[in-house]
């Protein structure tokens, strides 16, 4: 009962006692000393089918574990070489995954599910191998809205209701995470994102430049672009994504089902290497500082280190004079709680796709999640990296509007929203 109360109180953090060790068969390798283990994984039938793995990424703070797995050579321990490849847009990531130019990608959770069901692009069977991060996205409004008194959800709703003009909001991909956070946040305050305002798609690195020239009044994007807008004095933070859902799912390591079928050992090695990097990033402030310095370079995010590191450490300021330490800042590991591909997380995106009319009918939510979220591969990678598993494939959270999501009745949940398409 106490656990349920904690979940309802927005506390979605996990402690070590909430985890159990990996299933016996999958965890045997985790008991072998690391030096021996890496040699064993790289030998015989367990050898990775592909030694070089091209992983696409978009310039965002949450690409960090993929980049650091390569830079810090965590990949070598498992017999692979990760080659991070910088992409221009989520549509490009989608296309290159589908045509095989990329082996895998740092990618929006909802994009993988959209492709699986043939919305937001061609239909193809996809795979989500692990979650990369929780939290750390945001909703930024323009200084012009601030000047009109719109600084949060209620005041924005009051302004929109006056219908003085059409207000435009940007997200990064139609079925993606940022679209869903933006729509959920707007709808919480009675703003229908498809009827009351206009919404457009803009690649993450182009958000700040587009707001600067007045192409949108607000946007939802990952860091560091919210903080960049504040530092450039063109916008302010109206909400963080963790305000909407504490410890929400965000990016995943995504690929196609075909690729996993052909390269199961490589998939396992990739998961293990990125788990090692995730654990390392979250281990200390010094490691986060080094990560920020690394990904700030032109090859990756291409912005200044200070823009990245502040919010990585949870040191927030909103551009309106408020500063705070956010304990629910971007997490990459959190004792493994971040990385497990919970079935309920995948199903949630489908409920929102149905809510907003992207899906015309209810899918078999659980069956789709079981097909896409490759818990079997994750467990093998977690065993190799010595990472514990949660007790359940599902988890429960209360979101900003007070509604609890636990994955138990997805169709009822999807149909239960007052504001929908």
C-alpha positions as CSV (number, residue, x, y, z in Angstrom):
1,X,0.0,0.0,0.0
2,X,2.8,2.4,0.9
3,X,4.4,1.8,-2.6
4,X,1.1,2.7,-4.2
5,X,0.9,5.9,-2.2
6,X,4.5,6.8,-3.3
7,X,3.6,6.2,-6.9
8,X,0.6,8.4,-6.7
9,X,2.6,11.1,-5.0
10,X,4.7,11.4,-8.2
11,X,7.7,9.6,-6.7
12,X,8.8,7.4,-9.5
13,X,12.3,6.9,-8.3
14,X,13.7,3.5,-7.7
15,X,15.9,2.2,-5.0
16,X,18.1,-0.8,-5.1
17,X,15.6,-2.9,-3.1
18,X,13.0,-2.4,-5.8
19,X,15.2,-4.5,-8.1
20,X,15.9,-8.2,-8.3
21,X,18.9,-9.7,-10.0
22,X,18.6,-10.9,-13.6
23,X,16.9,-14.3,-14.3
24,X,19.3,-17.2,-13.6
25,X,20.0,-18.2,-17.2
26,X,20.5,-14.7,-18.4
27,X,22.7,-13.6,-15.5
28,X,25.3,-16.3,-15.4
29,X,27.7,-14.3,-17.5
30,X,27.3,-11.3,-15.0
31,X,28.9,-13.5,-12.3
32,X,32.0,-14.0,-14.4
33,X,34.9,-11.4,-13.8
34,X,34.7,-8.6,-16.4
35,X,38.0,-9.4,-18.0
36,X,37.0,-13.0,-18.6
37,X,33.5,-12.0,-19.5
38,X,34.5,-9.7,-22.4
39,X,36.7,-12.4,-23.9
40,X,33.8,-14.9,-23.6
41,X,31.3,-12.7,-25.2
42,X,33.6,-11.9,-28.1
43,X,34.4,-15.6,-28.8
44,X,32.7,-18.4,-30.6
45,X,28.9,-18.4,-31.2
46,X,28.6,-15.4,-28.9
47,X,30.7,-13.2,-31.0
48,X,29.0,-10.1,-32.4
49,X,27.9,-10.6,-36.0
50,X,28.9,-7.0,-36.8
51,X,32.1,-5.5,-35.3
52,X,31.3,-1.9,-36.4
53,X,27.9,-0.5,-35.4
54,X,26.6,2.7,-36.9
55,X,24.3,4.4,-34.4
56,X,22.6,7.6,-35.5
57,X,21.9,10.5,-33.2
58,X,20.4,13.9,-33.1
59,X,22.3,16.8,-31.5
60,X,20.7,16.6,-28.0
61,X,22.0,16.2,-24.5
62,X,20.4,12.7,-24.3
63,X,22.6,11.3,-27.1
64,X,25.3,11.3,-24.4
65,X,25.4,7.6,-23.5
66,X,25.7,6.5,-27.2
67,X,28.6,9.0,-27.7
68,X,30.3,8.2,-24.4
69,X,30.1,4.4,-25.1
70,X,32.2,5.1,-28.1
71,X,34.5,7.8,-26.8
72,X,35.3,6.0,-23.5
73,X,35.6,2.7,-25.4
74,X,33.0,0.8,-23.3
75,X,32.1,-0.8,-26.6
76,X,35.5,-2.5,-27.0
77,X,34.8,-4.6,-23.9
78,X,32.0,-6.3,-25.7
79,X,33.7,-6.8,-29.0
80,X,32.2,-4.0,-31.1
81,X,33.0,-0.5,-32.2
82,X,30.2,2.1,-32.0
83,X,30.4,4.7,-34.7
84,X,28.0,7.6,-33.7
85,X,26.6,9.3,-36.8
86,X,25.1,12.8,-36.6
87,X,21.8,13.2,-38.3
88,X,19.8,16.3,-39.3
89,X,16.3,15.4,-38.4
90,X,14.2,12.6,-36.9
91,X,12.7,11.9,-40.4
92,X,16.2,11.3,-41.6
93,X,16.9,8.9,-38.7
94,X,13.7,7.0,-39.5
95,X,14.5,6.7,-43.2
96,X,18.1,5.5,-42.5
97,X,17.0,2.9,-40.0
98,X,14.4,1.6,-42.5
99,X,16.8,1.4,-45.4
100,X,19.7,0.0,-43.4
101,X,22.1,3.0,-43.6
102,X,22.1,3.0,-39.8
103,X,22.3,-0.1,-37.7
104,X,20.5,1.5,-34.8
105,X,19.8,5.0,-33.4
106,X,19.3,7.2,-30.4
107,X,15.7,7.8,-31.3
108,X,12.3,9.0,-30.1
109,X,10.3,6.3,-28.4
110,X,7.1,7.3,-30.2
111,X,8.8,7.3,-33.6
112,X,9.6,3.6,-33.3
113,X,6.0,2.8,-32.4
114,X,4.7,5.0,-35.2
115,X,6.7,3.2,-37.8
116,X,5.7,-0.2,-36.3
117,X,2.0,0.8,-37.0
118,X,2.6,2.7,-40.2
119,X,1.9,6.2,-38.9
120,X,4.5,8.9,-39.3
121,X,6.2,7.0,-42.1
122,X,6.3,3.7,-43.8
123,X,5.2,0.6,-41.9
124,X,8.0,-1.7,-40.8
125,X,8.6,-4.0,-37.8
126,X,10.8,-2.2,-35.3
127,X,12.6,-2.9,-32.1
128,X,13.3,-0.9,-29.0
129,X,16.3,-2.4,-27.2
130,X,16.6,-0.2,-24.2
131,X,15.6,3.2,-22.8
132,X,18.4,5.8,-22.9
133,X,17.1,8.5,-20.5
134,X,14.3,9.8,-18.4
135,X,13.4,13.5,-18.0
136,X,15.3,16.5,-19.3
137,X,13.0,17.9,-22.1
138,X,11.1,21.1,-21.9
139,X,8.5,23.5,-23.2
140,X,9.8,27.0,-24.1
141,X,7.6,30.0,-24.8
142,X,8.7,33.1,-26.6
143,X,9.4,36.4,-24.9
144,X,6.5,37.9,-26.9
145,X,4.1,35.6,-25.1
146,X,5.7,36.6,-21.8
147,X,5.0,40.3,-22.7
148,X,1.3,39.4,-23.2
149,X,1.2,37.8,-19.7
150,X,1.4,34.1,-20.8
151,X,4.1,32.6,-18.6
152,X,2.5,29.2,-17.7
153,X,-0.3,26.8,-18.7
154,X,-3.3,28.7,-17.2
155,X,-2.1,32.2,-18.4
156,X,-1.4,30.7,-21.9
157,X,-4.9,29.2,-22.0
158,X,-6.4,32.6,-21.2
159,X,-4.4,34.3,-24.0
160,X,-5.3,31.6,-26.6
161,X,-9.0,31.8,-25.7
162,X,-9.0,35.5,-26.7
163,X,-8.3,34.4,-30.3
164,X,-6.4,37.6,-31.1
165,X,-4.4,35.6,-33.6
166,X,-3.3,32.1,-34.4
167,X,-0.6,30.8,-32.1
168,X,2.0,28.3,-33.4
169,X,3.8,25.6,-31.4
170,X,6.5,23.4,-32.7
171,X,7.4,19.8,-31.8
172,X,10.1,17.6,-33.3
173,X,8.3,14.7,-35.0
174,X,4.5,13.9,-35.3
175,X,4.5,10.6,-33.3
176,X,7.5,11.5,-31.1
177,X,8.0,12.2,-27.5
178,X,8.1,16.0,-27.8
179,X,4.8,16.1,-29.7
180,X,3.2,14.0,-26.9
181,X,4.6,16.2,-24.1
182,X,3.5,19.3,-25.8
183,X,0.0,18.1,-26.6
184,X,-0.5,16.6,-23.1
185,X,0.7,19.9,-21.4
186,X,-1.5,22.1,-23.6
187,X,-4.5,19.8,-23.1
188,X,-4.1,19.8,-19.3
189,X,-5.0,23.5,-19.4
190,X,-7.9,23.0,-21.9
191,X,-6.0,23.9,-25.1
192,X,-6.6,21.5,-28.0
193,X,-3.3,21.3,-29.8
194,X,-5.1,20.6,-33.2
195,X,-8.1,23.0,-32.9
196,X,-7.1,25.9,-30.7
197,X,-3.5,26.4,-32.0
198,X,-1.4,25.5,-35.0
199,X,1.4,22.9,-34.5
200,X,4.4,22.4,-36.8
201,X,7.4,20.1,-36.9
202,X,11.0,21.5,-36.6
203,X,14.2,19.5,-36.1
204,X,15.7,20.0,-32.5
205,X,18.8,22.0,-33.5
206,X,16.7,24.4,-35.5
207,X,14.2,25.3,-32.8
208,X,16.1,28.3,-31.4
209,X,16.8,29.9,-34.8
210,X,13.1,29.5,-35.8
211,X,11.9,31.1,-32.6
212,X,14.3,33.9,-33.0
213,X,12.7,34.9,-36.4
214,X,9.2,34.4,-35.1
215,X,8.2,31.2,-36.7
216,X,6.6,29.9,-33.5
217,X,5.3,31.1,-30.2
218,X,6.5,28.0,-28.3
219,X,8.2,24.7,-28.7
220,X,8.8,21.4,-27.0
221,X,12.3,19.9,-27.4
222,X,15.1,18.2,-25.6
223,X,18.0,19.9,-23.9
224,X,20.1,21.9,-24.4
225,X,17.9,23.8,-26.8
226,X,15.5,25.1,-24.1
227,X,18.4,26.4,-22.0
228,X,20.0,27.8,-25.2
229,X,16.8,29.9,-25.9
230,X,17.0,31.3,-22.4
231,X,20.7,32.2,-22.7
232,X,20.0,33.8,-26.1
233,X,17.2,35.8,-24.5
234,X,14.5,34.7,-26.9
235,X,12.4,32.6,-24.7
236,X,11.8,31.1,-21.2
237,X,10.9,27.7,-19.7
238,X,7.1,27.4,-19.0
239,X,7.5,23.7,-18.0
240,X,9.9,20.8,-17.9
241,X,8.9,17.4,-19.2
242,X,9.4,16.0,-15.7
243,X,6.7,18.5,-14.6
244,X,4.4,16.5,-16.9
245,X,5.6,13.0,-15.9
246,X,8.3,12.4,-13.4
247,X,10.9,9.9,-14.8
248,X,9.1,9.6,-18.1
249,X,10.4,7.5,-20.9
250,X,12.2,9.5,-23.6
251,X,14.8,8.2,-26.1
252,X,15.5,4.6,-26.9
253,X,18.1,2.6,-28.7
254,X,15.9,1.7,-31.7
255,X,16.5,-0.5,-34.8
256,X,14.5,-2.7,-37.1
257,X,13.2,-6.2,-36.1
258,X,15.1,-7.6,-39.1
259,X,18.4,-6.2,-37.9
260,X,18.0,-7.8,-34.4
261,X,17.1,-11.1,-36.0
262,X,20.3,-11.0,-38.1
263,X,22.5,-9.5,-35.3
264,X,21.3,-10.7,-31.9
265,X,24.8,-10.9,-30.4
266,X,25.7,-7.4,-31.7
267,X,22.4,-6.1,-30.3
268,X,23.2,-7.5,-26.9
269,X,26.8,-6.1,-27.0
270,X,25.4,-2.7,-28.0
271,X,23.0,-2.7,-25.0
272,X,25.8,-3.7,-22.6
273,X,28.1,-1.0,-23.8
274,X,25.5,1.7,-23.6
275,X,24.5,0.5,-20.1
276,X,28.2,0.8,-19.0
277,X,28.3,4.4,-20.4
278,X,24.9,5.3,-18.7
279,X,26.2,4.0,-15.4
280,X,29.5,6.0,-15.8
281,X,27.7,9.2,-16.7
282,X,25.4,9.1,-13.7
283,X,28.2,8.1,-11.3
284,X,29.6,11.6,-10.5
285,X,29.4,15.3,-11.2
286,X,32.9,15.0,-12.7
287,X,31.7,12.4,-15.2
288,X,28.8,14.6,-16.1
289,X,31.1,17.6,-16.6
290,X,33.4,15.5,-18.9
291,X,30.3,14.2,-20.8
292,X,29.0,17.8,-21.3
293,X,32.5,18.9,-22.5
294,X,32.6,16.0,-25.0
295,X,29.2,16.2,-26.5
296,X,29.3,20.1,-26.7
297,X,31.9,19.7,-29.6
298,X,31.0,20.4,-33.2
299,X,30.9,16.7,-34.0
300,X,28.0,16.1,-31.6
301,X,25.7,18.8,-30.2
302,X,27.7,21.9,-31.3
303,X,27.0,24.4,-28.5
304,X,28.8,25.7,-25.4
305,X,29.5,23.3,-22.5
306,X,27.8,25.5,-19.9
307,X,24.5,25.4,-21.8
308,X,24.5,21.6,-21.5
309,X,26.0,21.0,-18.1
310,X,23.7,23.2,-16.0
311,X,20.5,21.2,-16.7
312,X,22.4,17.9,-16.8
313,X,23.2,18.6,-13.1
314,X,19.7,19.7,-12.4
315,X,20.6,23.4,-12.0
316,X,17.7,25.1,-13.6
317,X,16.7,28.7,-14.2
318,X,13.6,29.5,-16.2
319,X,14.5,32.9,-17.8
320,X,12.0,34.7,-15.6
321,X,14.1,35.1,-12.5
322,X,13.4,31.7,-10.9
323,X,16.3,29.2,-10.1
324,X,16.0,25.8,-8.6
325,X,17.7,22.5,-8.2
326,X,15.6,19.8,-9.9
327,X,16.1,16.3,-8.4
328,X,14.2,15.0,-11.4
329,X,16.7,16.2,-14.0
330,X,17.9,14.1,-16.9
331,X,18.9,10.6,-15.7
332,X,20.8,8.1,-17.8
333,X,21.0,5.1,-15.4
334,X,19.4,5.5,-11.9
335,X,20.5,2.0,-10.8
336,X,19.1,0.6,-14.1
337,X,15.6,2.0,-13.6
338,X,16.1,4.3,-16.6
339,X,17.1,1.6,-19.1
340,X,14.6,-1.2,-18.8
341,X,12.2,-1.2,-21.8
342,X,9.0,-1.3,-19.8
343,X,6.0,-2.5,-21.8
344,X,3.8,0.1,-20.2
345,X,6.1,2.9,-21.5
346,X,5.7,1.8,-25.1
347,X,1.9,1.3,-24.6
348,X,1.6,4.9,-23.3
349,X,2.7,6.4,-26.6
350,X,0.1,4.3,-28.4
351,X,-2.6,5.6,-26.1
352,X,-1.6,9.2,-27.1
353,X,-1.4,8.3,-30.8
354,X,-5.0,7.1,-30.4
355,X,-6.0,10.1,-28.3
356,X,-4.9,12.5,-31.0
357,X,-6.3,10.6,-34.0
358,X,-3.0,9.4,-35.3
359,X,-4.4,5.9,-34.8
360,X,-8.0,5.5,-36.0
361,X,-8.8,2.4,-33.9
362,X,-7.4,0.8,-30.8
363,X,-4.5,-1.5,-31.5
364,X,-3.7,-4.5,-29.3
365,X,-1.6,-2.4,-27.0
366,X,0.1,-5.1,-25.0
367,X,0.8,-7.3,-28.1
368,X,2.5,-4.4,-30.0
369,X,4.6,-3.5,-26.9
370,X,5.7,-7.1,-26.5
371,X,6.7,-7.2,-30.1
372,X,8.6,-3.9,-30.2
373,X,10.2,-3.8,-26.7
374,X,12.9,-6.5,-26.9
375,X,13.1,-7.3,-23.2
376,X,14.9,-10.6,-24.1
377,X,17.8,-8.7,-25.7
378,X,17.9,-6.1,-22.9
379,X,18.1,-8.9,-20.2
380,X,21.1,-10.4,-22.0
381,X,22.8,-7.0,-22.3
382,X,22.0,-6.2,-18.6
383,X,23.5,-9.6,-17.6
384,X,26.7,-8.8,-19.5
385,X,26.9,-5.4,-17.9
386,X,26.0,-6.6,-14.4
387,X,22.8,-4.5,-14.2
388,X,19.9,-5.5,-12.1
389,X,16.3,-5.9,-13.5
390,X,13.1,-4.5,-12.1
391,X,10.4,-6.7,-10.6
392,X,7.9,-6.1,-13.3
393,X,7.6,-5.3,-17.0
394,X,5.1,-2.6,-16.2
395,X,5.3,0.6,-14.0
396,X,2.8,3.1,-12.6
397,X,2.9,6.9,-12.6
398,X,0.6,9.9,-12.0
399,X,0.9,12.6,-14.6
400,X,0.5,16.3,-14.4
401,X,-3.4,16.2,-14.7
402,X,-3.6,13.7,-11.8
403,X,-4.5,10.7,-14.0
404,X,-2.6,7.5,-13.2
405,X,-1.1,5.4,-16.0
406,X,-0.3,1.8,-15.2
407,X,-0.9,0.0,-18.5
408,X,-3.8,-2.0,-17.2
409,X,-6.6,-0.7,-19.4
410,X,-5.0,1.2,-22.2
411,X,-8.2,1.6,-24.4
412,X,-10.2,3.0,-21.5
413,X,-7.2,5.3,-20.6
414,X,-6.9,6.6,-24.2
415,X,-10.7,7.2,-24.5
416,X,-10.9,8.9,-21.1
417,X,-9.4,12.3,-21.8
418,X,-11.7,15.3,-22.0
419,X,-9.5,17.1,-24.6
420,X,-8.7,14.8,-27.6
421,X,-8.9,14.8,-31.4
